[in-house]
């Protein structure tokens, strides 16, 4: 099989820091493929190498059949990218931004208007096309950036944290546009995110990346099934003591304190619940709340890395202790 993106031992070092460590990926044409991990995990550095912004320290990468190191111009013609940070010119209208990008990418003059009209319709900005960018909301700006990235008919679209900082409604809209892209365009999408829900809803396959390495890769469904258990979340008056007692008793495969709650992965949750409650009572630990749910992607991340996913600033979601049974 010929892959639209393929890397072999792709590595990027900055001095003594290895940002991406021997990354091996194979992405099929037409996929929405997700790179899931915290800030600093190596997601954006990986994208920068695939987009020819950064040169690999070692290893190889091919995008649409072109070597990113040997054929950077052909790679750039094959891709569109929406950067994590805004990159729209506020002094231009929406249409003028698109016209400038079309010119930079050499879109034939007789096709520019039709193509701009098409991408504006796709992201539902036809009525605001002639308004200046400083009148756009953050969600509208993001939608225009997606439209701009599609002007030149790219084979691969890179979306680097496309919904970061957006409100829930705007995020839902962006998700809808991304799903529509796969239906309407002959395109493959590579998405980086630290939002579990985003990866779960959009991506056919996910690579969980942490400290520059892929720690797991599969469909969201299979990754969650691999845990082979359920998740119990407990809030107590003494989470540190409760966590320690749970692990000493061997009741959880993995446990961590997140957002002032003890979150654990267990086998046979319904059977274990009475024992967990009794353990708390025996140690005079008062339980505020307890809940049970099927595994989510954040539980997958905990399972493979032994810790919770960090927030957008690269900090832990809360001060936490962790323990794992080996």
Secondary structure, DSSP 4 states (H G I P E B T S, - for coil): ---SEEEEEEEEEETTEEEEEEE--EE-TT-EEEEE--TTSSHHHHHHHHTTSS--SEEEEEETTEETTT-HHHHHHHEEEE-SS----TTSBHHHHHHHHHHHTT--HHHHHHHHHHHHHHTT-GGGTTSBGGGS-HHHHHHHHHHHHTTT--SEEEEESTTTT--HHHHHHHHHHHHHHHHHSS-EEEEEES-HHHHHHH-SEEEEEETTEEEEEE-HHHHHHHT-SEEEEEEES-HHHHHHHHHHTT--SEEEEETTEEEEEESSHHHHHHHHHHHHHHTTPPEEEEEEEE--HHHHHHHHHSSPPP-TTS--SS---EEE--
